[in-house]
Amino acid sequence: MDTPLWTPDGARVRSTQLWSFMQLLNHQHGTEFQHYSDLWHWSNANSETFWSNFWDFAGIEAERKGDRVLLNPDRMPGARWFPDARLNFARNLLRYRDERPAIVFNGEEGRRTEISFAELYTRVAYLSAALKAQGIGPGDVVAGYMPNIPETVIAMLATTALGGIWTSCSPDFGINGVIDRFGQVKPRVLFTTDGYRYNGKSLDSLSKVRSILESIDSVEQTVVVPFLNDQPDLAGLPSAALLETFWHRDSTEIEFASLPFDHPLYIMYSSGTTGVPKCIVHSAGGTLIQHLKELMLHTDIGCEDRFFYYTTCGWMMWNWMVSGLATGCTLVLFDGSPFAPRPDVLWDMAEREKVTVFGTSAKYLAALEKAGIKPRQSHDLSPLKAVLSTGSPLSHESFDYVYRDIKADLQLSSISGGTDILSCFALGCPILPVWRGELQCPGLGMAVDIFDDDGHSVRETKGELVCTQPFPSMPIGFWNDPEGERYRDAYFASFDNVWAHGDYGEITAHEGVIIHGRSDAVLNPGGVRIGTAEIYRQVEKVDAVLESLCIGQPWQDDVRVVLFVRLREGVLLDDDLRQTIRTTIRANTTPRHVPAVSVQVADIPRTLSGKIVELAVRKTVLGETVKNQDALANPEALALYRNLPELQV
């Protein structure tokens, strides 16, 4: 396409926070920025100046900023940002204490709750006092097994106000999935609800929590938020209390812990491709400054905005969204199915709540189009100024759909980053045009590049997405990785001193970015990252299954999970066995992990060291050539995966 789908007019450009920041830099440094590209190149050539100036522009509240911005700038990992700073993450998200709505919650069943900034501060004060009385302080882990409700935000803020570390899973995670995560980090306090609602069903959580607590003995206190029932049954839950009886209503001020910039804030989890998930530790300062840059400059979110993202508390977009509180915007939360009771339920909410920034997944937009939903015709979306999409690459057709059937005049931002950095490498820009199929730009202060296999920078050619300079939201490291070996192996094994993200992409002639998918074996159906090992651990509980292998197959503008199983001699993969496998996976992971197709095979290819080779099988299924078959112990097994009738597109 020779013309962009959308171009902001001059008045809109000049009204953005990004434009204001550019003019501020021009005044302070004698630069003459008029175009985003010039600012991006300068932000990487002058990284310390850029981040220091943005700290001031964003009004980050801190006991001390310090004069030093970056130590060890030539080391990845090893660089340290703002080494003399002292701040608190929660304090920045609670800087407003007025009567404007901070959070508006909408439940699938029609429940609506509104909390002002003043009320939010007070409730966090109640809970932080209770956690402090429980002995929670800097470095202690607090976990949430919670739906996307205001109390989850409150629990996170109360924890991080004290310097505790927050970690969470959504309640659709099965017992083993939670144990695989929380069991590694040993939380002292667990927040949960009695259940949640999805697709018209009320689903119990407490029976799973009882089983989880049997395997995680570090939990000293369980706090239950009533969600399905006003008085849930706490029998069988050790040291359990309802939120209303746990928190301290006589404490109305928060004692914010003053902590280093790189103090741990969140523990996030990798998909678990090669075993149990990696526990990725993110810093308070790095998360705060990176999120504010992305929300304020790239998304133009401010005090007048009403910001919605469809997410669960097990996805990094929840953490990203919640940082919006620091901009003074109103967060609009939704919990439940985005298609219940109707496919346009989220647009009903967007109209009712006057949402200005609407975030979702690429899969959701594709599903809307296939369902024939045209919000532009049925809803008043006049306040809407931006639609954000992530989770998987947004198809060209979905770009067309948004502008044709949602709204013609808005910023459509396909964004890409990950749990690994808790932020974005490439995302939107309110002063740039939107080109079909492209992410608008690499992020400011992010030295994004595309490398070929030899580590050479390439343009308009597919390759590995990398970042060649340190950035503040790089993880502190992995939990239980004291020497940093697993951390280095995860991101720095491919290219020395360069972050290799595992995405396969390209930089376009417009200096935008196209992501073509993951360059490893991580599955991504519906925008949810799934590690194969999580599936294998469940499948192979089934007695008839000897071993298994799964891949992601491109399917109808998304990816579907395909499972291959080698069964005991004489056993056939019939409908009953398929259902047993599906039920086992669903019960212990999430519905997203359940394969769309299951195929019986006689052998599974593996390396000489015994590792199964998902990528080689995927290439074979897609009709591509597997080059390095010498590394396989049984390369003849690949022939079993060619031209399978079950997998024909």
Backbone hydrogen bonds, N-H to C=O, Kabsch-Sander energy under -0.5 kcal/mol:
donor,donor_aa,acceptor,acceptor_aa,energy
5,L,434,V,-2.7
6,W,434,V,-1.1
13,V,9,D,-2.4
14,R,10,G,-2.4
15,S,11,A,-1.0
15,S,12,R,-0.6
16,T,12,R,-0.5
16,T,13,V,-1.4
20,S,16,T,-1.7
21,F,17,Q,-2.4
22,M,18,L,-2.3
23,Q,19,W,-2.2
24,L,20,S,-2.1
25,L,21,F,-2.3
26,N,22,M,-2.3
27,H,23,Q,-2.2
28,Q,24,L,-2.4
29,H,25,L,-3.0
30,G,26,N,-1.3
31,T,25,L,-0.7
39,L,35,H,-1.5
40,W,36,Y,-2.9
41,H,37,S,-2.3
42,W,38,D,-2.1
43,S,39,L,-2.7
44,N,40,W,-1.2
45,A,41,H,-2.1
46,N,42,W,-2.3
47,S,44,N,-0.7
50,F,46,N,-2.6
51,W,47,S,-2.5
52,S,48,E,-2.1
53,N,49,T,-2.5
54,F,50,F,-2.4
55,W,51,W,-2.1
56,D,52,S,-1.6
57,F,53,N,-2.3
58,A,54,F,-2.9
59,G,55,W,-0.7
59,G,56,D,-0.7
60,I,55,W,-1.7
63,E,86,R,-1.7
64,R,86,R,-1.7
71,L,80,R,-3.1
75,R,72,N,-1.8
76,M,74,D,-0.5
79,A,75,R,-1.1
80,R,71,L,-2.4
82,F,69,V,-3.5
85,A,82,F,-1.5
86,R,64,R,-2.6
87,L,259,L,-2.9
88,N,61,E,-0.5
92,N,88,N,-1.2
92,N,89,F,-0.7
93,L,89,F,-1.3
94,L,90,A,-1.3
95,R,92,N,-0.8
102,A,115,I,-2.8
103,I,115,I,-2.0
104,V,331,L,-2.8
105,F,113,T,-3.5
106,N,333,L,-2.2
107,G,111,R,-2.8
108,E,335,D,-1.8
110,G,107,G,-2.1
113,T,105,F,-2.1
115,I,103,I,-2.8
117,F,100,R,-2.1
118,A,98,D,-2.3
120,L,116,S,-2.7
121,Y,117,F,-2.2
122,T,118,A,-2.0
123,R,119,E,-2.6
124,V,120,L,-2.4
125,A,121,Y,-2.3
126,Y,122,T,-2.3
127,L,123,R,-2.1
128,S,124,V,-3.0
129,A,125,A,-1.9
130,A,126,Y,-1.4
131,L,127,L,-2.5
132,K,128,S,-2.4
133,A,129,A,-2.1
134,Q,130,A,-1.3
135,G,132,K,-1.4
136,I,131,L,-2.6
139,G,163,G,-2.3
140,D,137,G,-2.2
142,V,165,I,-2.9
143,A,189,V,-2.7
144,G,167,T,-2.1
145,Y,191,F,-3.3
146,M,169,C,-0.9
149,I,147,P,-1.8
152,T,149,I,-1.3
153,V,149,I,-1.1
154,I,150,P,-2.4
155,A,151,E,-2.5
156,M,152,T,-2.1
157,L,153,V,-2.6
158,A,154,I,-2.6
159,T,155,A,-2.0
160,T,156,M,-2.7
161,A,157,L,-2.0
162,L,158,A,-0.8
162,L,159,T,-0.7
163,G,160,T,-0.8
164,G,159,T,-2.4
165,I,140,D,-3.5
166,W,265,L,-2.7
167,T,142,V,-1.8
169,C,144,G,-2.5
173,F,170,S,-1.9
174,G,589,T,-1.6
175,I,587,A,-0.7
177,G,588,N,-1.3
178,V,174,G,-2.0
179,I,175,I,-2.5
180,D,176,N,-2.8
181,R,177,G,-0.8
181,R,178,V,-0.7
182,F,178,V,-2.6
183,G,178,V,-0.7
183,G,179,I,-1.4
184,Q,181,R,-1.2
185,V,181,R,-1.0
186,K,182,F,-1.8
188,R,141,V,-2.8
189,V,141,V,-0.9
190,L,221,Q,-2.4
191,F,143,A,-2.9
192,T,223,V,-2.5
193,T,145,Y,-0.8
194,D,225,V,-1.1
196,Y,203,L,-2.1
198,Y,201,K,-2.3
201,K,198,Y,-1.7
203,L,196,Y,-3.3
203,L,201,K,-0.6
205,S,194,D,-2.2
206,L,194,D,-1.0
209,V,205,S,-2.3
210,R,206,L,-2.2
211,S,207,S,-1.4
212,I,208,K,-2.6
213,L,209,V,-2.8
214,E,210,R,-1.0
215,S,211,S,-0.7
215,S,212,I,-1.3
216,I,212,I,-1.2
217,D,215,S,-0.6
219,V,216,I,-0.8
220,E,188,R,-3.2
221,Q,188,R,-1.5
222,T,239,S,-2.4
223,V,190,L,-2.9
224,V,222,T,-0.5
224,V,241,A,-2.8
225,V,192,T,-2.9
225,V,223,V,-0.5
234,L,232,P,-0.6
237,L,234,L,-2.0
240,A,237,L,-0.9
241,A,222,T,-2.1
243,L,224,V,-2.1
245,T,242,L,-0.9
246,F,242,L,-1.6
247,W,243,L,-2.5
248,H,126,Y,-2.1
249,R,247,W,-0.8
251,S,248,H,-1.4
252,T,250,D,-0.7
256,F,254,I,-1.1
257,A,161,A,-3.0
259,L,87,L,-2.5
259,L,257,A,-0.6
261,F,82,F,-0.5
261,F,85,A,-0.6
263,H,260,P,-1.7
265,L,282,H,-3.3
266,Y,282,H,-1.2
267,I,166,W,-1.9
268,M,266,Y,-0.5
268,M,280,I,-3.1
270,S,278,K,-2.4
275,G,272,G,-0.6
280,I,268,M,-3.0
280,I,278,K,-0.8
281,V,279,C,-0.5
281,V,477,G,-2.9
282,H,266,Y,-2.6
282,H,280,I,-0.5
284,A,263,H,-2.7
285,G,261,F,-2.8
286,G,261,F,-0.7
287,T,283,S,-1.9
288,L,284,A,-2.3
289,I,285,G,-2.5
290,Q,286,G,-1.8
291,H,287,T,-2.5
292,L,288,L,-2.4
293,K,289,I,-1.9
294,E,290,Q,-2.2
295,L,291,H,-2.9
296,M,292,L,-2.9
297,L,292,L,-0.6
297,L,293,K,-1.7
298,H,293,K,-1.3
299,T,294,E,-0.7
301,I,295,L,-2.8
305,D,302,G,-1.9
307,F,330,T,-2.9
308,F,306,R,-0.5
308,F,357,V,-2.9
309,Y,332,V,-0.7
310,Y,359,G,-2.5
311,T,309,Y,-0.9
315,W,312,T,-1.3
318,W,315,W,-2.0
319,N,315,W,-0.6
320,W,316,M,-2.2
321,M,317,M,-2.5
322,V,318,W,-2.5
323,S,319,N,-1.2
324,G,321,M,-2.2
325,L,322,V,-2.0
326,A,323,S,-1.8
327,T,324,G,-1.8
328,G,325,L,-1.3
329,C,324,G,-1.1
330,T,305,D,-2.6
331,L,102,A,-3.1
331,L,329,C,-0.5
332,V,307,F,-3.0
333,L,104,V,-2.7
333,L,331,L,-0.6
335,D,106,N,-1.6
340,A,337,S,-1.2
345,V,342,R,-1.4
346,L,338,P,-0.6
347,W,344,D,-0.6
348,D,344,D,-1.8
349,M,345,V,-1.9
350,A,346,L,-2.4
351,E,347,W,-2.3
352,R,348,D,-2.4
353,E,349,M,-3.1
354,K,350,A,-0.6
354,K,351,E,-0.6
355,V,350,A,-2.1
356,T,306,R,-2.3
357,V,306,R,-1.7
358,F,386,A,-2.5
359,G,308,F,-2.7
359,G,357,V,-0.6
360,T,388,L,-2.2
362,A,390,T,-1.4
365,L,361,S,-1.6
366,A,362,A,-2.2
367,A,363,K,-2.4
368,L,364,Y,-2.4
369,E,365,L,-2.0
370,K,366,A,-2.1
371,A,367,A,-1.6
372,G,369,E,-1.4
373,I,368,L,-2.2
376,R,405,D,-2.9
377,Q,374,K,-1.8
378,S,374,K,-1.2
379,H,375,P,-2.5
381,L,379,H,-1.0
384,L,381,L,-1.2
385,K,356,T,-3.0
386,A,356,T,-1.7
387,V,411,Q,-2.3
388,L,358,F,-2.6
389,S,413,S,-2.5
390,T,360,T,-1.3
395,S,393,P,-0.5
399,F,395,S,-1.7
400,D,396,H,-2.0
401,Y,397,E,-2.3
402,V,398,S,-2.4
403,Y,399,F,-1.8
404,R,400,D,-2.2
405,D,401,Y,-3.5
406,I,401,Y,-0.6
406,I,402,V,-1.8
407,K,402,V,-2.3
410,L,408,A,-1.0
411,Q,385,K,-2.6
412,L,410,L,-0.7
413,S,387,V,-2.9
413,S,411,Q,-0.7
414,S,412,L,-0.7
415,I,389,S,-2.9
415,I,413,S,-0.6
416,S,426,A,-3.1
418,G,423,S,-2.0
421,I,418,G,-0.8
422,L,418,G,-1.4
423,S,418,G,-1.0
425,F,416,S,-2.6
426,A,416,S,-2.2
427,L,441,C,-2.5
432,L,429,C,-1.6
434,V,6,W,-2.6
435,W,433,P,-0.5
438,E,435,W,-2.2
439,L,513,V,-3.5
441,C,427,L,-1.8
443,G,425,F,-2.7
446,M,443,G,-1.7
447,A,445,G,-0.6
448,V,446,M,-2.5
449,D,466,V,-2.3
451,F,464,E,-2.6
452,D,456,H,-2.2
455,G,452,D,-2.1
458,V,450,I,-2.7
460,E,507,I,-2.3
463,G,505,G,-2.4
464,E,451,F,-2.6
465,L,503,D,-2.4
466,V,449,D,-2.8
467,C,499,W,-2.1
468,T,447,A,-2.3
474,M,471,F,-1.7
476,I,281,V,-2.5
477,G,281,V,-1.1
479,W,279,C,-2.7
481,D,478,F,-1.0
484,G,481,D,-1.8
488,R,484,G,-2.3
489,D,485,E,-2.5
490,A,486,R,-1.8
491,Y,487,Y,-1.4
492,F,488,R,-2.7
498,V,495,F,-1.7
499,W,467,C,-2.4
500,A,491,Y,-2.8
500,A,498,V,-0.6
501,H,465,L,-2.1
501,H,499,W,-0.6
504,Y,517,G,-3.3
505,G,463,G,-2.7
505,G,503,D,-0.6
506,E,514,I,-2.1
508,T,512,G,-2.1
511,E,508,T,-1.8
513,V,439,L,-2.2
514,I,506,E,-2.7
516,H,504,Y,-3.6
516,H,514,I,-0.6
517,G,504,Y,-0.6
519,S,502,G,-3.9
520,D,502,G,-0.5
523,L,530,I,-2.5
527,G,524,N,-1.4
528,V,525,P,-1.7
529,R,527,G,-0.6
530,I,523,L,-2.9
531,G,271,S,-1.2
534,E,531,G,-0.7
535,I,531,G,-0.9
535,I,532,T,-0.5
536,Y,532,T,-2.6
537,R,533,A,-2.3
538,Q,534,E,-0.7
538,Q,535,I,-0.7
539,V,535,I,-2.9
540,E,536,Y,-2.5
541,K,538,Q,-1.5
542,V,539,V,-1.8
545,V,542,V,-1.7
546,L,544,A,-0.5
546,L,566,R,-2.9
547,E,566,R,-1.4
549,L,564,F,-2.3
551,I,562,V,-2.0
553,Q,551,I,-0.5
553,Q,560,R,-2.8
555,W,558,D,-2.6
558,D,555,W,-1.1
560,R,553,Q,-2.5
562,V,551,I,-2.7
563,L,597,V,-3.0
564,F,549,L,-3.5
565,V,599,V,-2.3
566,R,547,E,-2.8
567,L,565,V,-0.6
568,R,544,A,-2.3
571,V,568,R,-2.3
574,D,572,L,-1.7
578,R,574,D,-2.4
579,Q,575,D,-2.2
580,T,576,D,-2.0
581,I,577,L,-2.4
582,R,578,R,-2.5
583,T,579,Q,-2.7
584,T,580,T,-2.3
585,I,581,I,-2.3
586,R,582,R,-2.7
587,A,583,T,-2.3
588,N,584,T,-1.2
589,T,585,I,-1.7
593,H,590,T,-1.5
594,V,591,P,-1.1
596,A,561,V,-2.2
597,V,561,V,-1.5
599,V,563,L,-3.0
601,V,565,V,-2.4
607,T,611,K,-3.1
608,L,631,A,-1.5
610,G,607,T,-1.7
613,V,605,P,-1.4
614,E,612,I,-0.7
617,V,613,V,-1.7
618,R,614,E,-2.8
619,K,615,L,-2.5
620,T,616,A,-1.9
621,V,617,V,-2.7
622,L,618,R,-2.1
623,G,620,T,-1.5
624,E,619,K,-3.1
627,K,625,T,-0.8
629,Q,627,K,-1.4
631,A,628,N,-1.1
632,L,629,Q,-1.7
633,A,606,R,-2.8
634,N,606,R,-0.8
637,A,634,N,-2.2
638,L,635,P,-1.6
639,A,636,E,-1.2
640,L,637,A,-1.7
641,Y,638,L,-1.9
642,R,639,A,-1.2
644,L,641,Y,-0.5
647,L,644,L,-1.6
648,Q,645,P,-1.1
